[in-house]
């Protein structure tokens, strides 16, 4: 008990800084509160661990990498996407207001598959469940951002927002090559894309990458260079082609 009490006391400032960092990242009035039930520290499984390992587990939980990443990974998790209004709006809906509760629950029976599991507790907040044996591995995980977006059902929405600027640059260059006086909208059938079995079978990180690729790499491959529109040997070379596109 003394080891846990000392570790908690030493990590309390880190927890406060974490809560402040999340609030600042939201660019709004969101107030975050991190709760870490310590009942797991009363179990024999935890007590059988060496004191330094016990202290390390407490320290890791109070810095909670799934929310902000780690020193080695940089900004990850929730903090990396709080600039996007759909994330803020979703959190407000989940929590019923601006007070955002995040609870980290440790399962000593190792029932949670590594690395951890995000879930929503309606009208309460976000919950992260992690097996005791996996806690110290949390800082080594590099895909916390898509994992929390998946929990919030915002992978596709935020993926598009993250790449909108590059998407617009690519499409604007295409229209310029076509000598278009007016903007021609580009419509992507996102509903069919995200509902496809192939997309849904991917991990959260793979789905986020797929959205990024459709928004940017696929678009650039189709329309840029000699194999597309913008290159000197591309379709923009042929006035008949560009005229038809502008007309349509």
Backbone as a ProteinNet text record, in pm:
[ID]
protein_1_A
[PRIMARY]
XXXXXXXXXXXXXXXXXXXXXXXXXXXXXXXXXXXXXXXXXXXXXXXXXXXXXXXXXXXXXXXXXXXXXXXXXXXXXXXXXXXXXXXXXXXXXXXXXXXXXXXXXXXXXXXXXXXXXXXXXXXXXXXXXXXXXXXXXXXXXXXXXXXXXXXXXXXXXXXXXXXXXXXXXXXXXXXXXXXXXXXXXXXXXXXXXXXXXXXXXXXXXXXXXXXXXXXXXXXXXXXXXXXXXXXXXXXXXXXXXXXXXXXX
[TERTIARY]
82.8	0	85.7	197.9	285.6	346.9	384.6	441.1	339.7	216	110.5	84.7	78.1	50	159.1	283	393.8	390	364.3	358	245.3	130.6	16.9	50.9	113.4	150.1	248.8	344.3	444.8	385.5	278.4	221.4	102.1	58.7	-60.9	-44.1	72.9	95.9	90.6	144	139.6	-4.6	-88.2	-230.1	-298.7	-269.1	-327.6	-282.3	-154.4	-103.1	-167	-191.8	-258.1	-398.3	-472.5	-608.4	-608.3	-511	-501.4	-464.2	-372.3	-330.3	-447	-531.5	-648.6	-745.6	-769.1	-859	-807.2	-677.5	-617.2	-625.7	-610.2	-610.1	-747.8	-851.5	-987.2	-1026.5	-948.6	-978.5	-1122.6	-1170.2	-1308.3	-1315.5	-1434.1	-1453.8	-1459.4	-1410	-1412.7	-1321.9	-1370.5	-1292.5	-1279.6	-1158.7	-1133.1	-1100.3	-1151.7	-1120.7	-1085.2	-965.2	-916.8	-934.9	-1004.9	-1027	-956.7	-886	-814.6	-848.2	-949.8	-983.5	-864.5	-829	-710.4	-743.3	-865.1	-901.4	-812.7	-758.8	-673.1	-545.9	-506.3	-383.6	-401.3	-525.7	-553.2	-546.3	-533.3	-534.7	-398.8	-400.9	-276.9	-188.9	-253.6	-176.6	-89.8	-146.6	-68.8	33.4	-6.3	83.8	203.7	190.3	301	408.5	376.3	474.8	581.3	698.5	805.1	765.2	800.7	763	797.3	915.4	941.9	843.1	800.3	703.9	567.3	530.7	404.8	404.1	513.8	523.4	519.7	586.5	587	446.5	368.7	231.9	146.9	157.5	82.1	124.1	254.3	306.1	255	255.5	208.4	60.1	-19.6	-163.3	-192.4	-114.5	-138.5	-88.7	-10.5	30.2	-48.3	-121.3	-210.3	-177.5	-80.8	-42.8	-158.3	-263.4	-372.9	-441.8	-423.1	-482.9	-391	-262	-170.5	-45.5	-30.6	91.5	199.8	321.7	434.6	544.6	650.7	761.4	823.5	823.4	884.3	791.6	659.9	565.1	514.5	531.4	476	326.5	258.1	114.9	37.1	-34.3	-115.2	-245.8	-333.7	-456.8	-553.2	-627.9	-734	-680.1	-568	-516	-484.2	-453.3	-414	-531.2	-654.4	-770.8	-872.3	-839.7	-933.4	-951.1	-866	-882.3	-1000.3	-1051.9	-1160.2	-1295.7	-1382.8	-1511.5	-1598.3	-1597.6	-1679.2	-1637.8	-1508.9	-1461.8	-1515.2	-1504.4	-1553.9	-1703.8	-1776.6	-1922.2	-1961.5	-1889.1	-1918.4	-1893.7	-1785.3	-1756.5	-1863.9	-1909.8	-2017.3	-2145	-2174.8	-2293.5	-2280.4	-2164.4	-2140.1	-2149.8	-2093.6	-2083.5	-2196.5	-2280.1	-2391.1	-2350.9	-2237.5	-2193.6	-2044.9	-1989.2	-1848.6	-1754	-1807.2	-1722.1	-1699.7	-1578.3	-1545.6	-1472.4	-1535	-1476.1	-1407.7	-1285.3	-1210.8	-1167.2	-1211.2	-1179.5	-1090.9	-980.1	-889.1	-908.1	-957	-988	-887.3	-822.9	-724.7	-788.6	-778	-832.8	-718.2	-719.4	-609.7	-619.2	-735.1	-751.5	-702.7	-644.4	-592.3	-698.6	-821.6	-932.5	-940	-861.9	-865.3	-749.7	-782.7	-681.3	-590.1	-460.5	-363.3	-391.3	-365.5	-304.7	-405.5	-527.5	-632.2	-760.3	-868.5	-996.8	-1067.3	-1094.9	-1175.1	-1323.4	-1403.9	-1548.9	-1615.5	-1742.3	-1819.9	-1918.5	-1919.3	-2020.1	-2116.3	-2232.8	-2326.3	-2359.2	-2363.2	-2391.6	-2288.4	-2173	-2066.4	-1934.7	-1889.8	-1764.2	-1696.3	-1567.1	-1487.4	-1427.7	-1415	-1352.6	-1246	-1130.5	-1022.2	-999.9	-1015.9	-988.7	-857	-775.1	-645.1	-612.8	-556.5	-512.8	-388.9	-377.7	-265.8	-131.1	-119.1	8.8	43.5	-51.6	-28.2	-6.4	-20.9	-13.3	120.2	228.9	360.4	393.5	312.8	332.5	257.5	173.5	93.1	176.2	289.8	367.3	428.2	435.9	499.3	402.1	274.1	172.4	166.8	162.6	168.6	40.9	-70.1	-193.3	-310	-282.5	-390.4	-491.1	-445.9	-538.9	-650.5	-621.3	-732	-814	-753	-828.7	-935.8	-900.9	-1001	-1103.4	-1060.5	-1155.7	-1254.6	-1208.6	-1295.9	-1400.5	-1358.5	-1452.3	-1559.5	-1520	-1612.8	-1687.6	-1660.9	-1722.4	-1691.3	-1564.9	-1525.7	-1401.4	-1368	-1248.2	-1256.4	-1365.5	-1378.5	-1392.6	-1471.9	-1495.5	-1366.5	-1292.2	-1168.5	-1059.5	-1057	-959.9	-973	-1095.3	-1118.3	-1076.8	-1108	-1069.2	-917.8	-848.3	-702.3	-636	-704.5	-643.8	-715.6	-810.5	-887.5	-800	-703.1	-618.4	-539	-478.5	-401.9	-494	-612.4	-712	-747.1	-774.2	-811.6	-697	-574.2	-458.1	-444.3	-461.5	-450.3	-558.7	-681.2	-792.7	-785.1	-740.3	-725.5	-624.3	-514.9	-413.6	-470.9	-559.1	-623.7	-713.7	-793.3	-882.6	-804.5	-693	-609.2	-555.3	-514.5	-463.3	-571.6	-696.9	-809.5	-859.6	-797.3	-836.1	-982.8	-1024.1	-1163.2	-1180.7	-1277.7	-1308.5	-1386.4	-1467.4	-1547.4	-1503.2	-1519.1	-1481	-1573.6	-1514.4	-1591.2	-1585.1	-1698.2	-1693.3	-1649.7	-1577.9	-1538	-1614.9	-1694.5	-1778	-1722.7	-1695.8	-1651.3	-1763.7	-1798.3	-1907.9	-1857.7	-1848.7	-1795.1	-1886.5	-2016.9	-2109.6	-2083.5	-2071.8	-2045	-1907.2	-1812.2	-1674.6	-1666.5	-1722.2	-1707.2	-1799.6	-1900.6	-1989.7	-1945.8	-1843.3	-1797.4	-1734.6	-1746.6	-1692.7	-1540.6	-1477.8	-1332.4	-1285.8	-1354.3	-1317.5	-1345.3	-1459.6	-1498.8	-1413.8	-1349.2	-1265.6	-1127.3	-1094.6	-963.8	-959.1	-839.1	-822.4	-849.6	-864.4	-890.6	-778.1	-653.9	-539.8	-540.4	-574.7	-579.6	-693.4	-806.4	-918.9	-885.1	-818.7	-779.1	-681.1	-588.2	-491.7	-561.8	-662.5	-736.6	-809.2	-869.5	-937.2	-835.7	-721.7	-616	-573.4	-558.7	-512.1	-613.8	-741.3	-844.6	-847.8	-832.5	-837.1	-717.4	-603.9	-480.8	-409.5	-352.7	-267.6	-344	-463.4	-540.9	-577.8	-618.2	-655.7	-536.5	-421.1	-301.1	-261.6	-272.9	-237.9	-330.4	-458.8	-555.6	-545	-517.1	-529.9	-399.6	-292.6	-169	-68.8	17.8	124.7	79.9	170.7	141.8	35.8	20.2	-80.3	-218.6	-223.4	-351.2	-386.2	-403.4	-447.7	-338	-264.4	-182.3	-48.7	3.9	135.4	135	252.5	260	212.5	216.3	165.6	33.7	-24.2	-150.7	-268.5	-387.7	-509.6	-522.7	-456.1	-468.5	-405.9	-328.1	-267.6	-372.1	-484.6	-585.6	-703.9	-719.1	-824.6	-961.8	-976.6	-1107.5	-1151.2	-1054.3	-1084.1	-1119.4	-1035.8	-1061.9	-1190	-1225.2	-1349.5	-1469.7	-1464.3	-1575.5	-1591.5	-1476.9	-1482.2	-1539.3	-1493.2	-1545	-1692.9	-1735.6	-1875.6	-1961.1	-1913.2	-1990.1	-1991.2
-121.4	0	125.7	120.1	236.6	265.6	158.8	176.4	244.5	199.8	258	402.4	429.1	565.2	662	619.8	705.8	727.4	620.3	630.9	723.1	712.1	799.1	943.7	967.6	1104.1	1163.1	1081.9	1129.7	1156	1084.3	1094.4	1189.5	1245.2	1329.8	1453.3	1516.1	1634.1	1598.1	1480.5	1436.1	1418.2	1366.3	1347.6	1482.6	1580.6	1713.7	1777.2	1761.2	1816.1	1747.8	1618.6	1543.9	1596.9	1617.7	1670.2	1809.7	1892.8	2028.2	2023.6	1934.9	1923.4	1883.9	1795.5	1755.2	1871.6	1944.8	2059.5	2165.8	2193.2	2292.8	2249.5	2120.7	2070.4	2079.4	2083.6	2086.8	2224.1	2327.6	2464.8	2502.8	2453.1	2481	2477	2462.2	2465.4	2326.1	2226.5	2091.2	2081.4	2013	1990.6	1840.1	1792.6	1649.3	1608.8	1491.8	1435.3	1288.5	1253.6	1116.6	1044.7	932.2	850.7	716.5	675.1	547.4	470.2	385.9	304.5	216.5	220.4	148	18.7	-30.7	-154.6	-271.8	-265.9	-375.4	-387.7	-278.2	-282	-361.8	-395.9	-473.9	-624.5	-663.1	-805.2	-869.5	-999.5	-1073.5	-1071	-1072.2	-1071	-946.2	-832.6	-708.9	-707	-750	-747.5	-839.7	-940.9	-1033.2	-973.4	-860	-795.3	-725.6	-709.2	-637.3	-490.6	-429.1	-288.9	-192.7	-201.7	-109.2	-126.4	-251.5	-275.1	-219.9	-233.2	-175.1	-23.4	41.2	186.5	225.8	149	179	168.9	71.8	54.8	176.6	222.2	340.5	462.5	480.1	595.2	593.6	476.6	464.8	500.3	452.9	480.6	628.9	695.8	837.5	926	868.1	939.4	892.5	787.1	723.1	750	677.4	693.9	684.3	602.4	599.4	734.2	827.9	960.3	1057.7	1048.4	1150.3	1093.2	962.3	904.4	900.9	881.6	877.2	967.7	980.4	1066.4	1020.2	889.8	835.9	842.8	832.1	827.9	965.1	1066.6	1198	1199.5	1305.9	1319.4	1207.5	1134.8	1023.8	1022.8	932	914.6	1029.8	1055.7	1155.9	1296.7	1330.2	1466.2	1506	1409.6	1437.9	1475.3	1452.2	1478.4	1572.7	1630.6	1719.9	1853.2	1881.4	2003.7	1994.9	1875.1	1854.4	1859.9	1945.2	1967.7	1842.1	1747.7	1628	1546.7	1549.1	1477.7	1545.7	1677.2	1753.1	1734.3	1741.9	1725.3	1585.7	1485.6	1347.9	1328.7	1386.2	1375.4	1444.1	1559.2	1629.8	1544.8	1479.1	1394.2	1276	1213.6	1096.4	1131.6	1246.8	1283.6	1374.4	1417.4	1503	1643.4	1690.4	1826.5	1842.7	1946.3	1980	1908.3	1841.7	1767.8	1627	1600.1	1473.4	1381.7	1272	1174.9	1063.1	1032.1	920.6	829.3	705.1	610.8	499.4	474.3	365	250.7	138.6	23.8	-87.5	-136.4	-243.5	-375.9	-474.1	-608	-702.5	-752.6	-838.8	-979.2	-1014.7	-1149.4	-1158.7	-1048.8	-1045.9	-1081.3	-1036.4	-1068.1	-975.1	-868.4	-770.6	-797.9	-815.4	-842.2	-720.6	-745.9	-637.9	-557.8	-426.9	-355.5	-308	-274.9	-226.7	-211.6	-175.9	-161.6	-33.6	53	172.9	138	202.4	187.8	315.8	330.4	446.4	404.3	478.6	461.4	577.9	551.6	658.8	744.3	877.8	977.2	976.6	918.9	915.5	957.6	882.1	919.2	802.6	815.5	711.8	619.7	494.1	397.6	319	309.4	228.3	110.4	-9.8	-129.9	-190.3	-228.7	-285.9	-397.2	-505	-613.6	-569.5	-616.3	-577.1	-604.5	-718.6	-756	-673.1	-593.8	-514.3	-365.9	-324.4	-181.7	-121.9	-186.9	-131	-131.9	-200.2	-199.7	-88.2	-13.6	92.2	199	243.4	347.4	301.9	171.9	119.5	109.8	130.7	118.9	248.5	236.2	355.5	392.2	323.8	352.9	389.1	464.7	503.2	596.8	678.9	772.3	700.5	609.9	539	454.1	404.9	323.6	406	526.3	608.6	663.1	692	734.5	623.3	500.7	386.6	376.6	397.4	396.1	502.8	619.1	730.9	725	619	603.9	722.8	766.6	885.8	862.9	737.6	711.8	779.8	756.2	812.5	964.5	1015	1159.3	1235.5	1193.1	1263	1236.1	1115.3	1085.8	1180.7	1213.4	1308.4	1449.5	1488.4	1621.6	1637.2	1531.9	1538.4	1557.1	1518.5	1522.4	1617.7	1693.4	1782.6	1884.8	1942.2	2045.5	1986.8	1870.6	1807.2	1764.5	1716.3	1676.3	1794.4	1909.6	2027.7	2075	2064.3	2105.1	2016.9	1886.8	1793.1	1819.6	1839.8	1858.8	1995	2096	2228.9	2226.4	2152.6	2141.3	2070.4	1974.1	1903.4	1998.6	2076	2171.2	2277.9	2319.5	2418.5	2362.9	2236.2	2172.7	2159.8	2150.9	2139	2275.8	2382.6	2520.1	2546	2500.4	2519.2	2657	2730.4	2860	2843.2	2741.2	2715.7	2584.8	2579.6	2459.3	2344.1	2230	2108.3	2021.4	1993	1913.8	1769.9	1715.3	1574.9	1500.9	1405.6	1331.8	1191	1156	1021.8	954.1	835.2	762.1	699.2	783.6	737.1	635.1	649.1	555.9	412.8	392.4	257.3	209.3	302.7	267	215.2	290.9	252.9	137.5	109.8	-1.8	-132	-125.5	-246.2	-343.7	-470.8	-573.5	-563.2	-527.3	-515	-407.6	-293.8	-184.3	-221.7	-278	-309.3	-419.7	-499.8	-607.4	-557.7	-433.1	-377.8	-332.6	-323.2	-266.1	-116.1	-53.1	90.5	168.4	128.1	197.2	180.3	62.3	38.3	115.1	126.8	203	351	404.2	545.4	568.9	478.2	489.6	480	393.9	379.1	508.4	572.9	701	804.7	811	904.4	878.4	751.5	715.8	753.5	729	764.6	916.4	989	1135.6	1195.2	1128.1	1189.8	1103.3	991.6	912.4	860.5	807.8	756.2	869.8	980.4	1096.6	1145.6	1153.6	1198.8	1100.5	971.5	869.6	875.1	900.3	901.3	1024.9	1140.2	1265.6	1339.4	1305.8	1381.6	1307	1383.5	1324.9	1287	1226.5	1189.2	1080.9	1001.7	895.8	948.5	1074.9	1133.4	1253.8	1367.2	1488.5	1593.9	1611.8	1732.9	1728.9	1611.3	1602.7	1654.5	1692.3	1743.4	1642.2	1515.1	1411.2	1352.9	1420.1	1373.7	1420.6	1399.6	1433.8	1583.1	1666	1810.6	1852.4	1763	1791.5	1796.7	1729.3	1716.5	1808	1910.6	2008.6	1945.3	1845.8	1779.7	1714.7	1655.1	1588	1690.4	1792.2	1892.8	1967.6	1988.4	2058.5	1976.7	1847.2	1759.7	1757.8	1749.8	1747.5	1878.1	1991.2	2120.2	2134	2079.5	2087.2	2005	1884.2	1796.7	1851.6
0	0	0	69.7	75.9	-60.6	-133.5	-267.4	-358.7	-353.3	-436.8	-398	-267.8	-221.1	-266	-257.6	-300.2	-451	-525.6	-671	-714.9	-650.7	-682.9	-653	-538.8	-501.1	-602	-644.8	-740.7	-878.8	-913.2	-1047.6	-1056	-944.3	-943.9	-1031.6	-1027.2	-1112	-1260	-1296	-1435.7	-1481.2	-1393.7	-1425.3	-1447.6	-1363.9	-1379.7	-1510.5	-1543.6	-1668.8	-1789	-1776.6	-1883.3	-1906.2	-1799.9	-1811.2	-1873.3	-1833.9	-1889.4	-2037.3	-2072.7	-2212.7	-2301.6	-2254.9	-2332.3	-2348.5	-2239.8	-2247.7	-2342.8	-2336.6	-2425.2	-2571.5	-2596.7	-2734	-2799	-2718	-2774	-2825.8	-2791.2	-2835.2	-2803	-2692.5	-2652	-2500.9	-2451.1	-2306.4	-2244.1	-2316.3	-2260.9	-2139.2	-2038.5	-1916.9	-1895.9	-1890.7	-1881	-1738.2	-1702.8	-1571.3	-1589.2	-1549.4	-1561.2	-1428.3	-1433	-1313.5	-1330	-1225.3	-1228.8	-1101.6	-1106	-988.4	-949.6	-823.1	-777	-703.6	-722.3	-654.5	-696.1	-817.4	-864.3	-780.6	-714.5	-634.3	-505.8	-474.1	-352.9	-378.3	-503.2	-536.9	-513.4	-492.3	-470.7	-596	-713	-837.3	-845.5	-809.4	-811.7	-698.7	-581	-465.9	-483.9	-566.9	-591.3	-681.8	-747.8	-833.9	-749.8	-807.7	-738.5	-720.6	-608.2	-583.6	-696.8	-759.5	-870.9	-986.1	-1012.9	-1120.1	-1082.1	-955.5	-908.8	-931.6	-895.5	-910.6	-1058	-1142.4	-1286.3	-1345.6	-1300.1	-1349.4	-1313	-1189.9	-1147.5	-1228.2	-1245.9	-1321.6	-1464.7	-1527.5	-1665.2	-1675.7	-1583.6	-1586.4	-1568.5	-1486.2	-1461.4	-1575.3	-1665.6	-1786.9	-1908.7	-1897.5	-1993.1	-2140.8	-2197.5	-2339	-2439.1	-2415.4	-2514	-2535.8	-2442	-2457.7	-2529.6	-2505.1	-2557.9	-2622.8	-2630	-2682.9	-2576.4	-2619.3	-2525.9	-2577	-2498.2	-2537.8	-2669.6	-2692.5	-2814.4	-2935.4	-2912.2	-3024	-3065.7	-2979.7	-3009.8	-2982.2	-3025	-2998.4	-3065.8	-2986.6	-3035	-2957.6	-2994.9	-2920.1	-2933	-2828.1	-2831.8	-2853.6	-2791.8	-2800	-2944	-3028.4	-3166.3	-3255.3	-3210.7	-3296.7	-3232.7	-3117.8	-3050.4	-3122.2	-3221.8	-3300.5	-3395.6	-3417.4	-3512.8	-3441.4	-3490	-3423.1	-3410.1	-3508	-3488.9	-3366.1	-3332.3	-3213.6	-3088.1	-3083.8	-2969	-2954.2	-3064.4	-3060.4	-3012.4	-3059.4	-3018.5	-2869	-2818.6	-2675.9	-2592.7	-2640.1	-2568.9	-2565	-2676.9	-2682.7	-2587.9	-2589.6	-2504.9	-2357	-2320.6	-2178.9	-2132.1	-2225.5	-2187.1	-2149	-2200.1	-2168.6	-2190.3	-2127.5	-2147.9	-2053.2	-1952.6	-1859.8	-1912.8	-1954.4	-2019.9	-1922.6	-1891	-1799	-1876.6	-1837.2	-1895.6	-1781.2	-1786.2	-1679.8	-1733.9	-1665.3	-1701.8	-1602.2	-1652.8	-1567.7	-1595	-1490.2	-1502.6	-1463.6	-1554.6	-1529.3	-1493.5	-1370.5	-1325.6	-1383.4	-1439.6	-1495.6	-1640	-1690.7	-1827.5	-1930.9	-1906.9	-1997.1	-2117.9	-2117.8	-2227.5	-2321.8	-2449.2	-2550.8	-2564.8	-2579.1	-2595.4	-2722.3	-2721.9	-2610.2	-2505.9	-2546.5	-2456	-2536.3	-2469.1	-2538.6	-2494.6	-2593.4	-2569.1	-2579	-2498.9	-2510.7	-2460.4	-2494.8	-2452.1	-2344	-2236.7	-2132.2	-2146.6	-2204.8	-2237.5	-2115.4	-2140	-2036.3	-1924.3	-1952.3	-1853	-1916.3	-2017.1	-2080.3	-2149	-2165.3	-2228.7	-2122.8	-2159.6	-2069.6	-2143.6	-2083.2	-2137.5	-2043.8	-2097.6	-2019.9	-2066.3	-1972.5	-2005	-1906.9	-1956.5	-1869.5	-1792.3	-1669.6	-1584.6	-1650.9	-1715.2	-1775.3	-1898.3	-1948.6	-2069.3	-2040.7	-1915.7	-1883.6	-1925.2	-1891.8	-1920.3	-2069.5	-2148.7	-2293.3	-2363	-2292.6	-2354.3	-2424.6	-2368.2	-2438.1	-2570	-2592.7	-2713.9	-2831.1	-2807	-2911.1	-2991.7	-3124.6	-3208.6	-3281.1	-3252.7	-3327.5	-3235.9	-3131.4	-3039.9	-3105.3	-3200.1	-3264.1	-3338.4	-3431.6	-3497.4	-3400.9	-3295	-3198.9	-3128.3	-3084.9	-3016.9	-3116.3	-3240.1	-3342.7	-3374.1	-3374.8	-3398.7	-3288.6	-3165.9	-3053.1	-3069.8	-3122.2	-3140.6	-3273.1	-3354.3	-3487.5	-3577.6	-3575.4	-3651.5	-3737.7	-3768.2	-3847	-3983.2	-4055	-4189.9	-4186.2	-4093.2	-4084.1	-4058.1	-3959.2	-3923.8	-4026.9	-4082.7	-4187.7	-4305	-4342.5	-4450.9	-4411.1	-4287.7	-4241.1	-4238.6	-4199.5	-4190	-4326	-4432.3	-4565.8	-4661.2	-4611.3	-4698.8	-4770.8	-4700.5	-4762.4	-4879.5	-4858.1	-4966	-5079.6	-5044.2	-5143.7	-5234.1	-5174.4	-5251	-5340.2	-5290.4	-5370.1	-5494.5	-5475.7	-5587.9	-5691.6	-5645.6	-5738.3	-5806.8	-5733.7	-5794.4	-5907.1	-5887.8	-5993.3	-6115.9	-6092.1	-6202.2	-6282.3	-6212.5	-6279.3	-6355.2	-6298.9	-6366.4	-6498	-6496.2	-6618	-6723.8	-6679.6	-6771.5	-6819.3	-6767.8	-6804.4	-6770.8	-6653.2	-6610.9	-6547.8	-6595.4	-6536.1	-6405.5	-6401	-6281.6	-6216.6	-6086.1	-6011.8	-6048.9	-6077.4	-6103.9	-5977.9	-5918.1	-5794.5	-5820.2	-5725	-5730.2	-5622.1	-5663.3	-5568.8	-5548.4	-5423.6	-5387.5	-5310.3	-5350.8	-5286.5	-5156.2	-5053.9	-4925.8	-4858.4	-4874.8	-4810.2	-4854.3	-4984	-5034.5	-4991.2	-4989.7	-4953.8	-4810.1	-4714.5	-4573.9	-4534.8	-4616.7	-4586.5	-4652.2	-4734.1	-4803.2	-4704.5	-4734.1	-4646.9	-4637.9	-4749.6	-4750.2	-4652.9	-4654	-4563.9	-4419	-4393.4	-4256.4	-4194.4	-4276.4	-4223.4	-4181	-4214.5	-4179.9	-4034.3	-3980.5	-3847	-3853.9	-3737.9	-3734.6	-3801.7	-3776.5	-3837.4	-3988.3	-4035.9	-4180.1	-4245.5	-4177.1	-4231.9	-4242.1	-4139.4	-4143.9	-4257.6	-4276	-4385.8	-4521	-4530.6	-4656	-4692.8	-4595.5	-4620.4	-4667.6	-4599.1	-4640.5	-4784.4	-4819	-4953.5	-5061.6	-5036.3	-5133.3	-5153.5	-5044.8	-5051.1	-5125.5	-5120.7	-5172.5	-5276.2	-5235.9	-5325.3	-5447.3	-5426.1	-5538.8	-5634.1	-5578.6	-5659.2	-5741.5	-5677.4	-5747.6	-5857.9	-5829.9	-5928	-6050.4	-6026.5	-6135.8	-6224.1	-6163.8	-6238	-6265.5	-6196.1	-6214	-6300.6	-6363.7	-6444.2	-6584.2	-6659.1	-6798.1	-6808.7	-6704.6	-6707.3	-6669.7	-6626.6	-6587.3	-6671.6	-6605.3	-6674	-6681.5	-6573.3	-6560	-6631.6	-6663.4	-6726.3	-6869.2	-6923.1	-7060.8	-7164	-7130.5	-7220.1	-7168.7	-7069.3	-7014.2	-7096.2	-7043.9	-7117.9	-7145	-7065.3	-7088	-7221.5	-7280.5	-7410.9	-7521.2	-7498.8	-7603.6	-7573.8	-7656.2	-7635.2	-7644.2	-7730.8	-7745.2	-7613	-7545.9	-7417.5	-7311	-7296.8	-7192.3	-7217.8	-7343.1	-7377.4	-7332.8	-7357.8	-7316.8	-7165.8	-7093.4	-6947.5	-6893.7	-6951	-6906	-6933.6	-7046.3	-7082.5	-6988.3	-6953.5	-6864.4	-6722.9
[MASK]
++++++++++++++++++++++++++++++++++++++++++++++++++++++++++++++++++++++++++++++++++++++++++++++++++++++++++++++++++++++++++++++++++++++++++++++++++++++++++++++++++++++++++++++++++++++++++++++++++++++++++++++++++++++++++++++++++++++++++++++++++++++++

